């Protein structure tokens, strides 16, 4: 490797690593104005001078590898709980970032193939290609839309309010352009680059004013009080319950104690995902004596629990969200649709199981994904509540979690203990805030070894239990807002923004060609006069 290539490689990896500081839990979003602008300038300079065009893929790949290797290291922590997986830790630390970096490599390779002519044109094309490949990353195979650069604005609620209109992918497209825009001032050849830079600053300011208006409008709405209190339970029960002979009764007793039921209060208790070891959905009723003196007709239990069913003469296992009455009779159930690769299902299981691989979260076989994310309606006397259940990982998918908006709130249950005290649970929680704004719905989140919270439709955390904090959060009133634009149209809005960028790209290409023609004509005219 020659010295120049080595310097370039280190530079790009360092840029990617520095960009990770903009993500939760740090959110130093200002760093992106430097890293993205430097990355864009680097690519533009290489486009002019590079002879080996195939290197363009590796420019993007190196930036992506530096980015993902520093913000996804925590995935390997999930392999420390089972001795049989520990040999995979070095592989996951480097292999997963190396795979995800391929999408960034495709960004720079595609940019080189297009060969933009002007700086403004290059700026728009680079932003568009980057945003499209981020959407692809979140969609193909099972999709992994983790750590989009848009999440760097997590703490700027006025700005992320725009996701209620354009969604996370739409705002991500804008963010890429915004963070690259300072490069226009450095690369500028005329007033056009300055105008585009100012234009994106103005759009950012308009987004802020929209968010302020949106927030004030939300605060002006009347509160609607529920007849029942929804109590989200946050627990800190160790993951050794999956690997040791833990008494399920002890876990249930601990959860009941944390829940602190009052026989006079109408309450819906929400317990985290997969919280009780060794018990399936139809077996919970065997433990009804533990609930007998603690729960009565005023109480309902919603819990994450495994279920199984016989389909085509074979037993299928599901990760389920189940609702029970006080006597532990099953009222309703939802089987998780979006499963975690290697965590909940083993790709190419027939082959990989032969060499000793298995899923991380259970010892029997892969979970089977559910067929339909159904709205669960809880009815009790004059009370009715329609909830959209999201189990753990499902909260990360923008525009793919519901098709109809006729529900009252989202309940998200999770088990975040697989990632220890790393930044993983905090990144996971960040997605909940964006989903609340996009959907215009409250989110009630109950997590074990994670962050439990009540999040309102403008992204504010009204109540929360910090990482590994034990307790409960009560929620009994709501502000009902109209369905958001994004909740109605989903990622179709992102497609419209893509078309808008394409229009701008062709427009700037026409202007550039027209100006070039005028310049050539003027030069010829000057020569003729001489």
Buried (B, 14 or more C-beta within 10 A) or exposed (E): EEEEEEEBBEBBBBBBBBBBBBBBEBBEBEBBBBBBBBBBBBBBEBBEEBEEEEBBBBBBBBBBBBBBBBBBBBBBBBBEBBEEBEEBBEEBBBEBBBEBBBBBBBBBBBBBEBEBEBBBBBBBBBBBBBBBBBBEBBBEEBBBBBBBBBBBBBBBBBBBBBBBBBBBBBBBBBBBBBBBBBBBEEBBEEEBBEEBBEEBEEBBEEBBEBBEEBBEEBEEEEEEEBEBBBBBBBBBBEBEBBEEEBEBEEBBBBBBEBBBBEEEBBBBBBBBBBBBBEBBBEBBBEBBEBBEEBBBEBBBBBBBBBBBEEEEEEEBBBBBBBBBBBEBEBBBBBBBBBBBBBBBBBEEBEEEBEEEBBBBBBEEBBBBBBEEBEBBBBEBEEEEBEBBBBBBBBBBBBBBBBEEBEBBBBBBBBBBBBBBEBBBBBBBBBBBBBBBBBBBBBBBBBBBBBBBBBBBBBBBBEBBBEBBBBBBBEBBEBBEBEBBBBBEBBBEBBBEBBEEBEEBBEEBBEBBEEEEEEEEEEEEEEEEEE
